[in-house]
Amino acid sequence: MTNLTSTLLGNVWTCAVLSDVDDFIAKLWDVHLAAKREGSVQNLSLGIFRSDYMVHKVSKGSQGRPQIKQVEFNTIAFLYDTEAYPRLPSSSMHPSTLPINPSIEDISNGLYVAHRAYGYSKCVHPQPLCILFVVQETENNIFDQYAISSRLQVHHHVPVFRLAFASTLAQTSIPSDNQSRPLLYHPPHLPSATYEVTTLYFRAGYSPSEYSWPDAWKARLYLERSAAIKCPSILTHLAGSKKIQQILATPLSPYLEHFLSSTPYAIYTDRIRATFAAIYPLDSTTAGQRAIAIAKDPKRCKGHVLKPQREGGGNNIYGTKIPAFLASLGDDEKKYRGHILMELIEPPPLKNYIFRNGEVKSGEVIGELGVYGFCLWENGDARGSNGQVIENREAGFLLRTKGQESEEGGVAAGFGAVDSVCLVDA
């Protein structure tokens, strides 16, 4: 999927369709256009991705085997790496059944690969180089971030700093007389020090609520136009939107073949499509009108979930709650277009225990497996270059478990629990 994402980013139309979907998405697209008009000074992009999957049980009466279905593809601020959590020993389990999860190591390696690819300082008077984590002002999900930054500093000997998104314009600068536009970071705890940023790792900037301060969009453009390698860039951020997932996964959509046909991965097209649950737009197209009819029907809506163009848990509308939610939108077509309708993935439940908020609960649970990867690529350009993938690697996994009755699965949002993978013979 990381290669498919880099291919998608080479097609401007893919992201241009987003400008009419949602006001927040449209503003992100405007930032991309503004940076593009000025001209890019950094042709490399880094993506750290997580593709989430669940087992889908076939319908009653069918003899088919359970299938792996993709829940979503994440491109920004999603990690929560499980290597930060110990595997509990058990006398009934052989160590080989609990695979080591290298997510912290591998994701740190991805950031280091980008750091090295940046090259030397672009300043007239060379500055020491660093990686900068762009974080939320009040960050609750901090432990995996520290695990990654510690790995970078201890193992790779790279200085790493944390920048609250709202402090961007106060603590960074771009020399006006330097056409390379290096991004300089001025640590507030080291007044005499200046570092040149090779790589911006965004763990913030994915929610509209983070852009409520006066210069928020100015700051996002400021970072985007700099020479730092962005993880993710605006385009990569947009490629993870629900709309792009819908474009690929709507039944009979030709776009998966369109984007993969000229790549070495074309032979996997059918296998990739088989992991998609059907997803529909809510717009004036034939597929969109069919989806609206299903979403408004109290009976047919039961096997579906309505998703907005938002990251993070707690935003989805499930089953019988969908008609009332759509009614609350009135006749606003743009609000309709800001959502997609997805067939519900129904995993078979298992008996297990969950420890959360100091309590142990037993019952039927379901799991969601996220597979990490990182990809560093060179972007195409106006001269006809299609760009190229420089490094593309799998980077560990995340298993989350929740009670069967829970509709959401986000750990940080309070719905799921981090789990360990246990391998068994089929």
SVG drawing of the C-alpha trace seen along z (x, -y; Angstrom):
<svg xmlns="http://www.w3.org/2000/svg" viewBox="-36 -38 66 63">
<polyline fill="none" stroke="black" stroke-width="0.4" points="0.0,0.0 2.9,-2.4 3.8,-2.1 0.2,-2.7 0.2,-5.8 3.3,-7.2 1.7,-6.5 -1.5,-8.3 0.5,-11.4 1.9,-11.6 -1.6,-12.3 -2.7,-15.8 -6.4,-15.0 -6.5,-12.5 -6.1,-15.3 -7.8,-18.0 -11.2,-16.2 -10.8,-16.8 -11.2,-20.6 -15.0,-20.2 -15.4,-17.6 -14.9,-19.4 -13.9,-22.9 -10.9,-21.6 -9.7,-19.3 -10.1,-22.2 -7.9,-24.5 -5.2,-21.8 -5.4,-21.6 -5.1,-25.4 -1.9,-25.2 -0.5,-22.7 -1.4,-25.0 0.2,-28.0 3.4,-26.1 3.4,-24.8 3.0,-28.3 6.1,-29.4 8.0,-26.4 9.3,-23.5 12.8,-23.4 12.5,-19.9 11.8,-17.0 11.9,-14.2 8.9,-13.1 8.7,-10.7 5.6,-8.7 5.1,-6.7 1.9,-4.7 -0.4,-2.3 -2.9,-0.1 -5.6,1.3 -7.3,4.6 -9.9,6.8 -11.1,10.3 -14.5,10.3 -16.7,13.3 -18.7,14.4 -22.5,14.2 -24.6,17.0 -25.0,19.9 -21.8,19.1 -19.0,21.7 -16.3,19.2 -13.4,18.6 -13.1,15.5 -11.5,12.6 -9.0,9.9 -10.6,6.4 -9.0,3.0 -10.5,0.6 -8.5,-2.4 -5.1,-3.7 -3.5,-6.3 -0.9,-8.8 -0.5,-11.2 -0.2,-11.2 -1.4,-7.7 1.3,-5.6 0.9,-4.2 3.6,-1.7 3.2,1.6 7.0,2.1 6.6,-0.4 4.5,2.2 6.0,5.4 4.8,8.8 3.4,10.6 5.1,14.0 3.0,17.1 3.9,20.7 1.4,21.9 3.0,20.1 6.2,20.7 8.2,17.5 8.0,18.2 4.2,17.7 4.7,14.1 6.6,12.3 8.9,9.4 7.4,6.1 10.2,3.9 7.9,0.8 9.9,-1.7 13.2,-0.5 11.9,-0.5 10.0,-3.8 13.0,-5.5 15.1,-4.0 12.6,-5.6 13.1,-9.0 16.9,-8.5 16.8,-7.5 15.1,-10.8 17.6,-12.7 20.5,-11.3 18.9,-11.9 18.6,-15.6 22.3,-16.0 24.5,-18.8 23.4,-22.1 21.9,-24.5 22.8,-27.6 25.6,-30.0 27.1,-29.4 26.4,-25.6 24.3,-24.8 24.0,-21.5 21.2,-19.3 18.2,-17.9 14.8,-16.2 11.8,-18.2 8.6,-16.6 5.6,-18.8 3.3,-18.0 0.0,-19.2 0.2,-21.8 -1.4,-19.3 -0.2,-15.9 -1.8,-12.8 -0.3,-10.1 3.3,-10.9 5.1,-7.6 5.7,-6.2 6.9,-9.6 9.6,-9.5 10.5,-6.0 11.1,-7.0 13.0,-10.2 15.2,-8.3 16.0,-5.7 17.0,-8.4 19.2,-10.2 20.8,-7.1 21.2,-4.8 21.5,-7.2 23.0,-10.1 20.6,-12.6 19.4,-15.6 15.6,-15.6 13.4,-18.4 9.6,-18.8 7.8,-21.8 4.2,-22.6 2.4,-23.4 1.1,-26.7 4.7,-27.8 5.8,-27.3 6.2,-31.0 7.8,-31.9 10.5,-29.2 11.4,-28.6 12.7,-30.8 13.5,-30.7 16.3,-33.0 14.8,-35.5 18.0,-35.7 18.5,-32.0 16.8,-30.5 17.1,-27.0 14.7,-28.0 16.3,-25.9 14.1,-25.7 15.9,-26.8 14.8,-25.8 15.6,-28.0 15.2,-25.9 13.7,-28.1 15.8,-26.4 19.0,-27.0 18.8,-30.7 22.2,-30.8 21.7,-27.6 20.2,-27.2 19.5,-23.9 18.7,-23.3 15.7,-20.9 16.2,-18.0 12.9,-16.3 9.5,-17.4 7.6,-14.6 4.0,-15.7 2.2,-14.4 -0.2,-17.3 -2.1,-19.3 -4.7,-16.6 -7.8,-18.0 -9.7,-21.3 -9.6,-22.1 -5.8,-22.5 -6.2,-25.4 -8.3,-27.7 -5.4,-30.0 -5.0,-33.1 -1.8,-32.1 -2.4,-28.4 -2.8,-28.1 0.1,-30.6 2.3,-28.3 1.3,-25.2 2.2,-26.8 5.4,-28.1 6.5,-24.6 5.3,-23.2 7.4,-25.7 10.6,-25.0 13.5,-22.7 12.8,-20.2 11.6,-16.8 8.0,-16.6 6.5,-13.5 3.9,-13.8 3.7,-16.5 0.3,-18.1 -0.3,-15.8 0.6,-12.7 -1.8,-14.0 -4.6,-14.3 -3.9,-10.9 -4.9,-9.4 -8.4,-11.0 -11.5,-8.9 -12.4,-10.3 -9.3,-8.8 -10.1,-5.5 -13.6,-5.7 -12.4,-6.5 -10.4,-3.3 -12.9,-1.1 -16.2,-2.0 -17.4,1.2 -16.5,1.1 -14.2,-1.8 -11.5,-1.8 -9.0,-3.9 -7.1,-1.1 -6.1,0.3 -5.4,-3.2 -2.8,-3.9 -1.2,-0.4 -1.2,0.6 2.1,-1.0 3.9,0.2 5.5,3.5 2.6,4.0 -0.1,4.4 0.0,8.1 -1.4,7.6 -4.4,5.5 -7.0,8.2 -5.4,9.2 -5.4,5.6 -9.0,5.0 -10.1,8.2 -9.1,6.4 -11.5,3.5 -14.9,3.3 -17.3,1.5 -17.2,-2.3 -19.6,-4.8 -19.7,-8.6 -22.7,-10.7 -23.0,-12.9 -25.0,-13.3 -23.3,-10.3 -25.3,-7.1 -23.2,-5.4 -23.7,-8.4 -27.5,-8.4 -27.6,-4.7 -25.6,-5.2 -27.8,-8.0 -30.9,-5.8 -29.2,-3.0 -28.1,-5.5 -31.6,-6.9 -33.3,-3.5 -33.7,-2.3 -33.3,1.3 -30.6,1.3 -28.3,-1.1 -27.7,1.5 -24.7,3.1 -22.9,-0.2 -20.8,-2.9 -20.8,-6.6 -17.3,-8.1 -16.4,-11.8 -13.1,-13.2 -11.5,-13.2 -8.6,-11.4 -8.8,-10.0 -11.4,-7.9 -15.0,-8.7 -16.1,-10.4 -18.0,-7.5 -21.7,-6.9 -22.9,-3.3 -25.9,-1.4 -29.3,-2.6 -27.9,-5.9 -27.1,-6.9 -30.6,-8.1 -31.1,-10.5 -27.6,-11.9 -28.2,-12.5 -31.5,-14.2 -29.5,-16.6 -27.5,-17.7 -30.6,-19.0 -30.3,-19.5 -26.6,-20.7 -25.1,-18.7 -21.5,-19.8 -22.0,-18.3 -23.2,-15.1 -20.1,-15.1 -17.9,-15.3 -18.8,-11.7 -18.4,-8.3 -20.6,-5.2 -18.7,-2.0 -20.0,1.6 -19.5,2.8 -16.7,5.3 -18.0,8.0 -15.2,9.9 -15.9,13.2 -15.7,12.6 -13.2,14.4 -13.3,15.0 -10.7,13.0 -9.9,10.5 -9.2,6.7 -7.5,4.7 -8.4,1.0 -8.8,-1.8 -7.7,0.5 -10.4,3.1 -10.2,6.6 -13.2,7.4 -14.0,10.7 -16.2,11.4 -16.3,11.5 -13.7,9.3 -12.6,8.5 -9.2,7.4 -7.9,4.9 -4.4,5.3 -2.4,2.3 0.6,2.9 3.2,0.1 5.5,-0.9 7.6,-3.8 8.4,-5.0 10.9,-7.7 10.4,-8.8 11.4,-11.4 8.5,-13.4 7.8,-13.9 8.2,-17.3 6.9,-19.5 9.6,-18.4 7.9,-14.9 9.8,-13.0 7.6,-10.4 9.8,-10.3 11.0,-7.2 10.8,-5.2 14.1,-5.4 13.3,-3.1 10.1,-1.2 9.9,1.1 7.4,2.8 7.8,1.4 6.1,3.6 2.5,3.7 -0.1,2.7 -2.9,5.0 -5.8,3.4 -8.6,5.3 -12.0,4.1 -15.2,5.5 -17.5,6.8 -20.2,4.2 -17.7,1.3 -18.1,-0.4 -14.9,-2.4 -11.4,-0.9 -9.0,-3.8 -6.8,-3.3 -6.0,-7.0 -9.6,-7.9 -10.6,-5.5 -12.2,-2.7 -9.7,0.1 -6.7,1.7 -3.2,2.5 -2.7,6.2 0.0,8.7 -0.1,10.9 -0.2,14.7 0.6,16.9 -1.2,20.3 -1.3,23.0 -4.3,22.7"/>
</svg>
